[in-house]
Amino acid sequence: MLIKVKEEHIQKGEKCNAEACPVALAIKEALGTNVVHVDPYFDSLFINGSSYKCSMDLTYFVEEFDAGEKVEPFSFELEKINELP
């Protein structure tokens, strides 16, 4: 599934908040869920009990956003790794 991180997600996103960063907000909007945890430092996203792979572009985006640098909207594909029991 293609996830689009829009300017509105960037504006509303919170630095260093795995559940309210722009990526988490975009996933919540696309999937209609509130259970999202973005952890690019461990190369994973957790959504409703499943883990997903973080691309390098996503990792760089979060690092730059958390550092207060200007970031631009982008898109990425969700790639499921596994489901938790």
C-alpha positions in Angstrom: 0.0 0.0 0.0 1.3 3.4 -0.9 1.3 5.9 2.0 1.5 9.6 1.2 3.0 11.9 3.8 1.5 15.3 3.0 2.3 18.9 4.0 -0.6 18.8 6.5 1.0 15.8 8.2 4.3 17.6 8.4 2.7 20.7 9.9 0.7 18.7 12.5 3.5 16.2 13.3 5.4 16.2 16.5 9.2 15.8 16.7 10.5 12.7 18.5 7.0 11.3 19.0 6.6 7.8 17.4 2.8 8.0 17.5 2.3 11.5 16.2 5.2 12.1 13.7 4.2 13.0 10.1 4.7 9.3 9.1 2.4 8.0 11.9 -0.2 10.6 11.0 -0.2 9.6 7.3 -0.5 5.9 8.2 -3.4 6.6 10.6 -5.2 8.6 7.9 -4.6 6.0 5.1 -5.5 2.9 7.2 -8.1 4.5 9.5 -6.3 3.3 12.6 -5.0 4.9 15.8 -2.4 2.2 16.7 0.8 3.2 14.9 4.3 3.3 16.3 7.1 4.5 14.0 10.6 3.5 15.1 13.0 4.0 12.2 16.1 3.6 14.4 15.1 -0.1 14.6 14.0 -0.1 11.0 10.3 -0.9 11.8 6.8 0.4 12.0 4.2 -1.3 14.2 0.6 -1.0 13.1 -2.2 -2.9 14.8 0.0 -5.8 15.9 1.9 -6.2 12.7 5.4 -5.0 11.9 6.5 -3.3 8.7 9.9 -2.5 7.2 11.2 1.1 7.1 12.8 2.2 3.9 16.0 4.3 4.1 14.0 7.2 2.7 11.6 6.9 5.5 14.4 6.7 8.1 16.1 9.8 6.7 12.8 11.7 6.7 12.2 11.0 10.3 15.8 11.8 11.3 15.6 15.1 9.5 12.2 15.9 10.9 13.2 15.1 14.5 16.3 17.3 14.0 14.1 20.2 13.1 15.3 20.3 9.4 12.9 21.2 6.6 11.3 18.1 5.1 9.2 17.7 2.0 6.1 15.6 1.4 6.9 12.1 0.0 5.4 8.7 -0.5 6.5 5.2 0.5 5.2 1.6 0.3 4.2 -0.3 3.4 6.0 -3.7 3.4 4.7 -6.1 6.0 7.4 -8.2 7.9 5.2 -10.3 10.2 2.1 -10.3 12.4 2.5 -10.5 16.1 0.4 -13.2 17.9 
